């Protein structure tokens, strides 16, 4: 049989998919021989000695002559592969050189864990220069991972490091893909990603946290609360453990009783954290508080800074001749903020006199430069040239009224 088009799956279930689409599953009668095949497969064209084969694949048997025993098993494995007609030239597919055995596949054999690594290497290499293309490669890696590496050999020592490694790659894929989707404000995509990811890794806390956060982002607060409660119940039942500090932070966030953040007040069904137009997102303070807490959580994981700013017009520095003058000044400042700040920045007017501002992905020095430019533009206007405004970085935000 021609080997072109053959696929070998090891993640989630070991199987061989033939060129015609038929699936081959090893029989229980040849378990030991297939364990040898899998060990050779994992070494991926690297030779492995007879001693290493015995130490890894046949630890339960004490062979008097390991080299002869392995030679006999290799013979039987070659015969099995030839009988099953899985690969072309099955007898030649296992080679022996310099005291080592290895699988010598043609280039047309597709192996899932190799393709997974290739996709991730490509995505990691282009993530900064071409994030959209990186998304395609991360999505491909995500689709390849079907579960634990060689689950039928769950208790074999040589399988454990590989299983942990590929599981970590899968989680890395989800987190990197989530971050790229977040940059595009594609929060629904993150939700779908996490929901699919949890079907394979139901007890991975970080995926649950990502899902809860992004359900809040799109206004599905009740669903986020239900998922939180179901998650901590499942963890307690399965492992007998209490919520971690990270999960408790989600509980604190949900206690705020957040409301959907609307991007189109004319259509309440359209909810998202940021508007899709240019300039800053102007919202009420309750929405701002929601966004700040979500960004704070995100920055705690990434190590980035989050620097909310407060500018108060109701202070002793500026005295207005009338309430009308005060209101017009505040309105003028608001227009400059919304127009001059970037898409992704957030602005809120609290208690009619306090502006709260959150700059998207900006460290303290950048925040200072941006606000300096805004203030210079504001005071350059004749109507506001005598204004003196203090820009304060907040270490803690006041809770919305009634909370």
Buried (B, 14 or more C-beta within 10 A) or exposed (E): BEBEEBBBBBBBBBBBBBEEEEEBEBEEEBEBBBBBBBBBBBBEEEBBBBEBBBEBBBEEEEEEEBBEBBBEBBEBBBEBBBEBEBBBEBEEBBEEEEEBBBBEBEEEBBBBBBBBBBBBEBBBEBBEEEBEEBBBBBBBBBEBBBBBBBBBBEEBEBBEEBBEEBBEBBBBBBBBBBBBBBEEBBBBBBBBBBEEBBEBBEEBBBBBBBBBBBBBBBBBBEBBBEBBEEBBEEBEEEEEEEBEEBBEBBBEBBEBEBBBBBBEEEEEEBBBBBBEEEBBBBBBBBBBBBBBBBBBBBBEEEEEBBBBBBBBBEEEEBEBEEEEEBBBBBEBBBEBBBEBBEBBBBBBBBEEBBBBBBBBBBEEEEBBEBBEEBBEEBBEEEEBEEBEBEBEEBEEBBEBEEE
